[in-house]
Amino acid sequence: MLELSALQSKMAVQEEEMQVQASDMESLTRNMQIREDLIKDLQMQLVDPEHIPAMERLTQEVLLLREKSCFSRITGSGSFQKPKTTIAADAGRSGR
């Protein structure tokens, strides 16, 4: 009976950790979307209109690489890890 209680306690702790990780992932996903939108807006301001198709393709490649990077962080170690770097645009965005 003691083993069952210990297992239930361990499961409850793991469930809480999973909820925290899910919340972190949702927050990071929102932050990534905000950054992607900001990058796209800045790119559109900097790009000559005739180069927009190439810029769209490059933007899609960056998004795909970010997705792969996020996926590899999640599956590579078996647990979720927060990214260690931030985009400098956050500093400008938070001051608004």
MMTF fields as JSON, N, C-alpha, C and O atoms, coordinates in Angstrom:
{
  "mmtfVersion": "1.0.0",
  "mmtfProducer": "UNKNOWN",
  "numBonds": 383,
  "numAtoms": 384,
  "numGroups": 96,
  "numChains": 1,
  "numModels": 1,
  "chainsPerModel": [1],
  "groupsPerChain": [96],
  "chainIdList": ["A"],
  "bondAtomList": [4, 2, 8, 6, 12, 10, 16, 14, 20, 18, 24, 22, 28, 26, 32, 30, 36, 34, 40, 38, 44, 42, 48, 46, 52, 50, 56, 54, 60, 58, 64, 62, 68, 66, 72, 70, 76, 74, 80, 78, 84, 82, 88, 86, 92, 90, 96, 94, 100, 98, 104, 102, 108, 106, 112, 110, 116, 114, 120, 118, 124, 122, 128, 126, 132, 130, 136, 134, 140, 138, 144, 142, 148, 146, 152, 150, 156, 154, 160, 158, 164, 162, 168, 166, 172, 170, 176, 174, 180, 178, 184, 182, 188, 186, 192, 190, 196, 194, 200, 198, 204, 202, 208, 206, 212, 210, 216, 214, 220, 218, 224, 222, 228, 226, 232, 230, 236, 234, 240, 238, 244, 242, 248, 246, 252, 250, 256, 254, 260, 258, 264, 262, 268, 266, 272, 270, 276, 274, 280, 278, 284, 282, 288, 286, 292, 290, 296, 294, 300, 298, 304, 302, 308, 306, 312, 310, 316, 314, 320, 318, 324, 322, 328, 326, 332, 330, 336, 334, 340, 338, 344, 342, 348, 346, 352, 350, 356, 354, 360, 358, 364, 362, 368, 366, 372, 370, 376, 374, 380, 378],
  "bondOrderList": [1, 1, 1, 1, 1, 1, 1, 1, 1, 1, 1, 1, 1, 1, 1, 1, 1, 1, 1, 1, 1, 1, 1, 1, 1, 1, 1, 1, 1, 1, 1, 1, 1, 1, 1, 1, 1, 1, 1, 1, 1, 1, 1, 1, 1, 1, 1, 1, 1, 1, 1, 1, 1, 1, 1, 1, 1, 1, 1, 1, 1, 1, 1, 1, 1, 1, 1, 1, 1, 1, 1, 1, 1, 1, 1, 1, 1, 1, 1, 1, 1, 1, 1, 1, 1, 1, 1, 1, 1, 1, 1, 1, 1, 1, 1],
  "groupList": [{"groupName": "MET", "atomNameList": ["N", "CA", "C", "O"], "elementList": ["N", "C", "C", "O"], "formalChargeList": [0, 0, 0, 0], "bondAtomList": [1, 0, 2, 1, 3, 2], "bondOrderList": [1, 1, 2], "singleLetterCode": "M", "chemCompType": "L-PEPTIDE LINKING"}, {"groupName": "LEU", "atomNameList": ["N", "CA", "C", "O"], "elementList": ["N", "C", "C", "O"], "formalChargeList": [0, 0, 0, 0], "bondAtomList": [1, 0, 2, 1, 3, 2], "bondOrderList": [1, 1, 2], "singleLetterCode": "L", "chemCompType": "L-PEPTIDE LINKING"}, {"groupName": "GLU", "atomNameList": ["N", "CA", "C", "O"], "elementList": ["N", "C", "C", "O"], "formalChargeList": [0, 0, 0, 0], "bondAtomList": [1, 0, 2, 1, 3, 2], "bondOrderList": [1, 1, 2], "singleLetterCode": "E", "chemCompType": "L-PEPTIDE LINKING"}, {"groupName": "SER", "atomNameList": ["N", "CA", "C", "O"], "elementList": ["N", "C", "C", "O"], "formalChargeList": [0, 0, 0, 0], "bondAtomList": [1, 0, 2, 1, 3, 2], "bondOrderList": [1, 1, 2], "singleLetterCode": "S", "chemCompType": "L-PEPTIDE LINKING"}, {"groupName": "ALA", "atomNameList": ["N", "CA", "C", "O"], "elementList": ["N", "C", "C", "O"], "formalChargeList": [0, 0, 0, 0], "bondAtomList": [1, 0, 2, 1, 3, 2], "bondOrderList": [1, 1, 2], "singleLetterCode": "A", "chemCompType": "L-PEPTIDE LINKING"}, {"groupName": "GLN", "atomNameList": ["N", "CA", "C", "O"], "elementList": ["N", "C", "C", "O"], "formalChargeList": [0, 0, 0, 0], "bondAtomList": [1, 0, 2, 1, 3, 2], "bondOrderList": [1, 1, 2], "singleLetterCode": "Q", "chemCompType": "L-PEPTIDE LINKING"}, {"groupName": "LYS", "atomNameList": ["N", "CA", "C", "O"], "elementList": ["N", "C", "C", "O"], "formalChargeList": [0, 0, 0, 0], "bondAtomList": [1, 0, 2, 1, 3, 2], "bondOrderList": [1, 1, 2], "singleLetterCode": "K", "chemCompType": "L-PEPTIDE LINKING"}, {"groupName": "VAL", "atomNameList": ["N", "CA", "C", "O"], "elementList": ["N", "C", "C", "O"], "formalChargeList": [0, 0, 0, 0], "bondAtomList": [1, 0, 2, 1, 3, 2], "bondOrderList": [1, 1, 2], "singleLetterCode": "V", "chemCompType": "L-PEPTIDE LINKING"}, {"groupName": "ASP", "atomNameList": ["N", "CA", "C", "O"], "elementList": ["N", "C", "C", "O"], "formalChargeList": [0, 0, 0, 0], "bondAtomList": [1, 0, 2, 1, 3, 2], "bondOrderList": [1, 1, 2], "singleLetterCode": "D", "chemCompType": "L-PEPTIDE LINKING"}, {"groupName": "THR", "atomNameList": ["N", "CA", "C", "O"], "elementList": ["N", "C", "C", "O"], "formalChargeList": [0, 0, 0, 0], "bondAtomList": [1, 0, 2, 1, 3, 2], "bondOrderList": [1, 1, 2], "singleLetterCode": "T", "chemCompType": "L-PEPTIDE LINKING"}, {"groupName": "ARG", "atomNameList": ["N", "CA", "C", "O"], "elementList": ["N", "C", "C", "O"], "formalChargeList": [0, 0, 0, 0], "bondAtomList": [1, 0, 2, 1, 3, 2], "bondOrderList": [1, 1, 2], "singleLetterCode": "R", "chemCompType": "L-PEPTIDE LINKING"}, {"groupName": "ASN", "atomNameList": ["N", "CA", "C", "O"], "elementList": ["N", "C", "C", "O"], "formalChargeList": [0, 0, 0, 0], "bondAtomList": [1, 0, 2, 1, 3, 2], "bondOrderList": [1, 1, 2], "singleLetterCode": "N", "chemCompType": "L-PEPTIDE LINKING"}, {"groupName": "ILE", "atomNameList": ["N", "CA", "C", "O"], "elementList": ["N", "C", "C", "O"], "formalChargeList": [0, 0, 0, 0], "bondAtomList": [1, 0, 2, 1, 3, 2], "bondOrderList": [1, 1, 2], "singleLetterCode": "I", "chemCompType": "L-PEPTIDE LINKING"}, {"groupName": "PRO", "atomNameList": ["N", "CA", "C", "O"], "elementList": ["N", "C", "C", "O"], "formalChargeList": [0, 0, 0, 0], "bondAtomList": [1, 0, 2, 1, 3, 2], "bondOrderList": [1, 1, 2], "singleLetterCode": "P", "chemCompType": "L-PEPTIDE LINKING"}, {"groupName": "HIS", "atomNameList": ["N", "CA", "C", "O"], "elementList": ["N", "C", "C", "O"], "formalChargeList": [0, 0, 0, 0], "bondAtomList": [1, 0, 2, 1, 3, 2], "bondOrderList": [1, 1, 2], "singleLetterCode": "H", "chemCompType": "L-PEPTIDE LINKING"}, {"groupName": "CYS", "atomNameList": ["N", "CA", "C", "O"], "elementList": ["N", "C", "C", "O"], "formalChargeList": [0, 0, 0, 0], "bondAtomList": [1, 0, 2, 1, 3, 2], "bondOrderList": [1, 1, 2], "singleLetterCode": "C", "chemCompType": "L-PEPTIDE LINKING"}, {"groupName": "PHE", "atomNameList": ["N", "CA", "C", "O"], "elementList": ["N", "C", "C", "O"], "formalChargeList": [0, 0, 0, 0], "bondAtomList": [1, 0, 2, 1, 3, 2], "bondOrderList": [1, 1, 2], "singleLetterCode": "F", "chemCompType": "L-PEPTIDE LINKING"}, {"groupName": "GLY", "atomNameList": ["N", "CA", "C", "O"], "elementList": ["N", "C", "C", "O"], "formalChargeList": [0, 0, 0, 0], "bondAtomList": [1, 0, 2, 1, 3, 2], "bondOrderList": [1, 1, 2], "singleLetterCode": "G", "chemCompType": "PEPTIDE LINKING"}],
  "groupTypeList": [0, 1, 2, 1, 3, 4, 1, 5, 3, 6, 0, 4, 7, 5, 2, 2, 2, 0, 5, 7, 5, 4, 3, 8, 0, 2, 3, 1, 9, 10, 11, 0, 5, 12, 10, 2, 8, 1, 12, 6, 8, 1, 5, 0, 5, 1, 7, 8, 13, 2, 14, 12, 13, 4, 0, 2, 10, 1, 9, 5, 2, 7, 1, 1, 1, 10, 2, 6, 3, 15, 16, 3, 10, 12, 9, 17, 3, 17, 3, 16, 5, 6, 13, 6, 9, 9, 12, 4, 4, 8, 4, 17, 10, 3, 17, 10],
  "groupIdList": [1, 2, 3, 4, 5, 6, 7, 8, 9, 10, 11, 12, 13, 14, 15, 16, 17, 18, 19, 20, 21, 22, 23, 24, 25, 26, 27, 28, 29, 30, 31, 32, 33, 34, 35, 36, 37, 38, 39, 40, 41, 42, 43, 44, 45, 46, 47, 48, 49, 50, 51, 52, 53, 54, 55, 56, 57, 58, 59, 60, 61, 62, 63, 64, 65, 66, 67, 68, 69, 70, 71, 72, 73, 74, 75, 76, 77, 78, 79, 80, 81, 82, 83, 84, 85, 86, 87, 88, 89, 90, 91, 92, 93, 94, 95, 96],
  "secStructList": [7, 2, 2, 2, 2, 2, 2, 2, 2, 2, 2, 2, 2, 2, 2, 2, 2, 2, 2, 2, 2, 2, 2, 2, 2, 2, 2, 2, 2, 2, 2, 2, 2, 2, 2, 2, 2, 2, 2, 2, 2, 2, 2, 2, 2, 2, 1, 7, 4, 4, 4, 2, 2, 2, 2, 2, 2, 2, 2, 2, 2, 2, 2, 2, 2, 2, 2, 2, 2, 2, 2, 2, 2, 2, 2, 2, 2, 1, 1, 7, 7, 7, 7, 1, 7, 7, 7, 6, 2, 2, 2, 2, 2, 2, 6, 7],
  "xCoordList": [0.826, 0.0, 0.861, 0.49, 2.018, 2.924, 3.474, 3.649, 3.75, 4.252, 3.222, 3.568, 1.95, 0.889, 0.801, 0.656, 0.885, 0.839, 2.03, 1.869, 3.195, 4.4, 4.264, 4.641, 3.728, 3.54, 2.524, 2.726, 1.439, 0.43, 1.002, 0.704, 1.818, 2.451, 3.398, 3.412, 4.189, 5.117, 4.359, 4.784, 3.261, 2.454, 1.885, 1.848, 1.449, 0.893, 1.962, 1.689, 3.176, 4.279, 4.585, 4.77, 4.639, 4.928, 3.822, 4.098, 2.593, 1.468, 1.59, 1.357, 1.955, 2.147, 3.276, 3.156, 4.372, 5.502, 5.092, 5.509, 4.285, 3.817, 2.933, 3.006, 2.107, 1.248, 2.079, 1.774, 3.128, 4.021, 4.712, 4.81, 5.189, 5.854, 4.896, 5.279, 3.672, 2.68, 2.404, 2.278, 2.311, 2.09, 3.279, 3.099, 4.492, 5.699, 5.706, 6.053, 5.334, 5.322, 4.302, 4.581, 3.129, 2.115, 2.618, 2.423, 3.256, 3.803, 4.893, 4.921, 5.78, 6.848, 6.285, 6.801, 5.244, 4.618, 4.036, 4.189, 3.371, 2.826, 3.96, 3.864, 5.025, 6.159, 6.795, 7.167, 6.924, 7.487, 6.609, 7.119, 5.299, 4.381, 4.505, 4.498, 4.618, 4.784, 6.082, 6.113, 7.152, 8.451, 8.405, 8.943, 7.775, 7.67, 6.89, 7.262, 5.814, 5.034, 5.865, 5.816, 6.626, 7.483, 8.555, 8.803, 9.184, 10.207, 9.608, 10.198, 8.434, 7.791, 7.473, 7.683, 6.973, 6.687, 7.957, 7.956, 9.034, 10.294, 10.832, 11.34, 10.722, 11.188, 10.409, 10.992, 9.123, 8.299, 8.675, 8.569, 9.109, 9.524, 10.863, 11.128, 11.707, 13.053, 13.174, 14.138, 12.219, 12.35, 11.759, 10.71, 12.458, 11.954, 10.782, 10.91, 9.663, 8.489, 8.756, 8.084, 9.711, 9.961, 10.649, 10.68, 11.203, 11.874, 10.993, 11.471, 9.762, 8.874, 8.733, 8.781, 8.561, 8.453, 9.672, 9.522, 10.872, 12.081, 12.089, 12.479, 11.669, 11.646, 10.626, 10.875, 9.484, 8.477, 9.058, 8.843, 9.792, 10.399, 11.416, 11.443, 12.247, 13.238, 12.565, 13.022, 11.493, 10.751, 10.215, 10.284, 9.683, 9.18, 10.307, 10.107, 11.478, 12.617, 13.027, 13.342, 13.025, 13.363, 12.343, 12.715, 11.082, 10.032, 10.187, 10.024, 10.497, 10.695, 11.891, 11.822, 12.97, 14.153, 13.857, 14.328, 13.091, 12.713, 11.863, 12.051, 10.934, 10.079, 10.916, 10.715, 11.857, 12.733, 13.58, 13.785, 14.068, 14.886, 14.082, 14.562, 12.874, 12.005, 11.708, 11.76, 11.396, 11.088, 12.296, 12.139, 13.492, 14.677, 14.991, 15.501, 14.689, 14.89, 13.947, 14.319, 12.72, 11.727, 12.061, 12.035, 12.371, 12.602, 14.032, 14.277, 14.97, 16.379, 16.718, 17.474, 16.187, 16.529, 15.369, 15.51, 14.244, 13.088, 12.316, 11.294, 12.791, 12.074, 12.171, 12.998, 11.339, 11.282, 12.388, 12.638, 13.057, 14.083, 13.763, 13.406, 13.896, 13.668, 14.866, 15.999, 14.638, 15.759, 16.636, 16.147, 17.94, 18.87, 19.102, 19.703, 18.643, 18.852, 17.517, 16.474, 17.582, 16.376, 16.681, 17.84, 15.65, 15.794, 15.834, 15.041, 16.755, 16.929, 15.664, 15.479, 14.8, 13.565, 12.671, 11.839, 12.837, 12.024, 12.242, 11.297, 13.482, 13.775, 13.022, 12.474, 12.998, 12.278, 10.783, 10.075, 10.295, 8.862, 8.334, 7.232, 9.12, 8.656, 8.621, 7.931, 9.366, 9.373, 8.202, 8.053, 7.365, 6.23, 5.077, 4.035],
  "yCoordList": [-1.204, 0.0, 1.256, 2.275, 1.175, 2.31, 2.611, 3.775, 1.556, 1.741, 2.452, 3.332, 2.065, 2.696, 4.182, 5.009, 4.515, 5.911, 6.688, 7.828, 6.103, 6.755, 6.981, 8.038, 5.996, 6.124, 7.223, 8.014, 7.263, 8.293, 9.687, 10.635, 9.79, 11.064, 11.475, 12.634, 10.524, 10.791, 11.208, 12.129, 10.552, 10.89, 12.302, 13.044, 12.672, 14.007, 15.071, 16.102, 14.818, 15.762, 15.885, 16.991, 14.76, 14.783, 15.49, 16.2, 15.3, 15.972, 17.491, 18.231, 17.944, 19.377, 19.907, 20.982, 19.158, 19.578, 19.67, 20.588, 18.733, 18.755, 19.978, 20.586, 20.333, 21.505, 22.778, 23.678, 22.853, 24.011, 24.084, 25.158, 22.945, 22.911, 23.298, 24.024, 22.825, 23.173, 24.671, 25.297, 25.235, 26.672, 27.45, 28.448, 26.989, 27.629, 27.56, 28.539, 26.435, 26.28, 27.219, 27.827, 27.343, 28.254, 29.694, 30.445, 30.072, 31.419, 31.655, 32.704, 30.699, 30.833, 30.879, 31.607, 30.117, 30.14, 31.516, 32.042, 32.095, 33.449, 34.45, 35.308, 34.338, 35.253, 35.097, 36.088, 33.862, 33.638, 34.258, 34.845, 34.135, 34.707, 36.223, 36.834, 36.821, 38.272, 38.68, 39.643, 37.94, 38.254, 38.045, 38.852, 36.983, 36.723, 37.834, 38.278, 38.276, 39.381, 40.655, 41.392, 40.908, 42.086, 41.997, 42.975, 40.851, 40.651, 40.854, 41.518, 40.278, 40.427, 41.896, 42.369, 42.608, 44.033, 44.812, 45.657, 44.523, 45.214, 44.861, 45.727, 43.601, 43.187, 43.911, 44.358, 44.024, 44.683, 46.165, 46.739, 46.778, 48.174, 48.329, 49.361, 47.297, 47.38, 46.873, 47.204, 46.08, 45.394, 46.214, 46.845, 46.178, 46.75, 45.874, 44.651, 46.434, 45.635, 44.506, 43.476, 44.671, 43.605, 42.391, 41.321, 42.543, 41.432, 40.735, 39.841, 41.109, 40.539, 39.017, 38.351, 38.42, 36.958, 36.25, 35.254, 36.754, 36.147, 36.304, 35.382, 37.449, 37.691, 36.789, 36.301, 36.566, 35.654, 34.239, 33.559, 33.801, 32.473, 32.368, 31.375, 33.393, 33.393, 33.401, 32.735, 34.153, 34.177, 32.79, 32.354, 32.097, 30.743, 29.798, 28.93, 29.96, 29.122, 29.372, 28.431, 30.643, 30.972, 30.353, 29.795, 30.446, 29.873, 28.363, 27.799, 27.702, 26.258, 25.878, 24.914, 26.614, 26.337, 26.542, 25.773, 27.561, 27.78, 26.62, 26.151, 26.171, 25.058, 23.802, 23.096, 23.524, 22.363, 22.492, 21.514, 23.693, 23.932, 23.683, 23.044, 24.186, 23.99, 22.514, 22.009, 21.825, 20.402, 19.611, 18.688, 19.959, 19.222, 19.475, 18.587, 20.695, 20.97, 20.118, 19.625, 19.947, 19.181, 17.697, 17.036, 17.17, 15.734, 15.329, 14.177, 16.224, 15.884, 15.436, 14.479, 16.09, 15.732, 15.067, 14.66, 14.957, 14.341, 15.304, 14.933, 16.536, 17.52, 18.867, 19.074, 19.753, 21.082, 21.946, 21.923, 22.717, 23.641, 25.018, 25.162, 26.03, 27.393, 27.834, 27.482, 28.598, 29.101, 30.018, 30.712, 30.015, 30.797, 32.177, 33.023, 32.432, 33.731, 34.407, 33.761, 35.721, 36.486, 37.391, 37.676, 37.831, 38.744, 40.166, 40.531, 40.954, 42.326, 43.156, 44.166, 42.735, 43.483, 43.504, 44.4, 42.509, 42.493, 43.759, 44.31, 44.217, 45.407, 46.61, 47.405, 46.738, 47.848, 47.703, 48.692, 46.47, 46.208, 46.452, 46.976, 46.072, 46.225, 47.684, 48.032, 48.538, 49.947, 50.71, 51.899, 50.059, 50.744, 50.852, 51.4],
  "zCoordList": [0.0, 0.0, 0.0, -0.582, 0.659, 0.701, -0.689, -1.05, -1.48, -2.841, -3.709, -4.497, -3.564, -4.339, -4.012, -4.912, -2.751, -2.318, -2.872, -3.307, -2.863, -3.392, -4.893, -5.399, -5.607, -7.051, -7.372, -8.293, -6.61, -6.831, -6.58, -7.306, -5.549, -5.246, -6.369, -6.782, -6.859, -7.957, -9.217, -9.915, -9.511, -10.682, -10.555, -11.537, -9.373, -9.162, -9.404, -10.018, -8.923, -9.131, -10.617, -11.124, -11.315, -12.749, -13.527, -14.494, -13.115, -13.766, -13.624, -14.58, -12.427, -12.206, -13.076, -13.662, -13.165, -13.995, -15.464, -16.17, -15.918, -17.305, -17.56, -18.627, -16.59, -16.749, -16.825, -17.607, -16.013, -16.049, -17.406, -18.001, -17.892, -19.193, -20.316, -21.233, -20.253, -21.275, -21.259, -22.311, -20.072, -19.944, -20.507, -21.204, -20.202, -20.738, -22.255, -22.917, -22.807, -24.262, -24.898, -25.932, -24.294, -24.822, -24.79, -25.745, -23.704, -23.581, -24.615, -25.258, -24.779, -25.77, -27.185, -28.034, -27.443, -28.759, -29.051, -30.154, -28.061, -28.229, -28.462, -29.338, -27.681, -27.846, -29.217, -29.845, -29.686, -31.021, -32.093, -33.048, -31.949, -32.935, -32.967, -34.036, -31.797, -31.721, -32.409, -33.175, -32.13, -32.744, -34.249, -35.007, -34.679, -36.119, -36.815, -37.901, -36.186, -36.755, -36.817, -37.801, -35.758, -35.727, -36.808, -37.513, -36.945, -37.98, -39.362, -40.215, -39.573, -40.884, -41.173, -42.29, -40.176, -40.359, -40.697, -41.593, -39.975, -40.236, -41.618, -42.33, -41.991, -43.317, -44.408, -45.396, -44.238, -45.242, -45.368, -46.452, -44.279, -44.324, -45.04, -45.656, -44.956, -45.514, -46.944, -47.635, -47.395, -48.67, -49.81, -49.68, -50.907, -52.148, -52.599, -52.565, -53.012, -53.363, -54.36, -54.305, -55.262, -56.238, -55.614, -56.224, -54.399, -53.731, -52.69, -51.991, -52.574, -51.559, -51.68, -50.646, -52.865, -52.922, -52.324, -51.616, -52.602, -52.037, -50.522, -49.805, -50.035, -48.601, -47.914, -46.812, -48.552, -48.003, -47.886, -46.883, -48.911, -48.9, -47.762, -47.036, -47.614, -46.54, -45.163, -44.234, -45.05, -43.791, -43.46, -42.311, -44.458, -44.243, -43.832, -42.983, -44.422, -44.048, -42.601, -41.873, -42.181, -40.793, -39.844, -38.812, -40.18, -39.333, -39.231, -38.148, -40.335, -40.33, -39.465, -38.701, -39.576, -38.757, -37.274, -36.437, -36.949, -35.547, -35.028, -33.905, -35.857, -35.467, -35.229, -34.241, -36.138, -35.979, -34.721, -34.003, -34.455, -33.272, -32.002, -31.066, -31.98, -30.819, -30.62, -29.499, -31.708, -31.64, -31.142, -30.343, -31.602, -31.184, -29.715, -29.032, -29.211, -27.782, -26.948, -25.883, -27.44, -26.678, -26.713, -25.675, -27.874, -28.002, -27.713, -27.355, -27.854, -27.675, -26.27, -26.102, -25.26, -23.892, -23.162, -22.009, -23.82, -23.176, -22.3, -21.723, -22.19, -21.393, -22.076, -22.964, -21.662, -22.27, -21.69, -20.485, -22.562, -22.124, -22.679, -23.849, -21.828, -22.302, -23.13, -22.803, -24.196, -24.992, -24.15, -23.259, -24.44, -23.65, -24.232, -23.57, -25.45, -26.075, -26.32, -26.422, -26.412, -26.728, -27.896, -28.195, -28.539, -29.672, -29.122, -28.253, -29.633, -29.157, -29.338, -28.659, -30.247, -30.494, -29.263, -29.117, -28.36, -27.144, -26.328, -25.763, -26.267, -25.47, -26.011, -25.248, -27.326, -27.934, -27.782, -27.589, -27.867, -27.786, -26.38, -26.216, -25.347, -23.98, -23.543, -22.585, -24.246, -23.885, -24.441, -24.16, -25.226, -25.854, -24.912, -25.271]
}
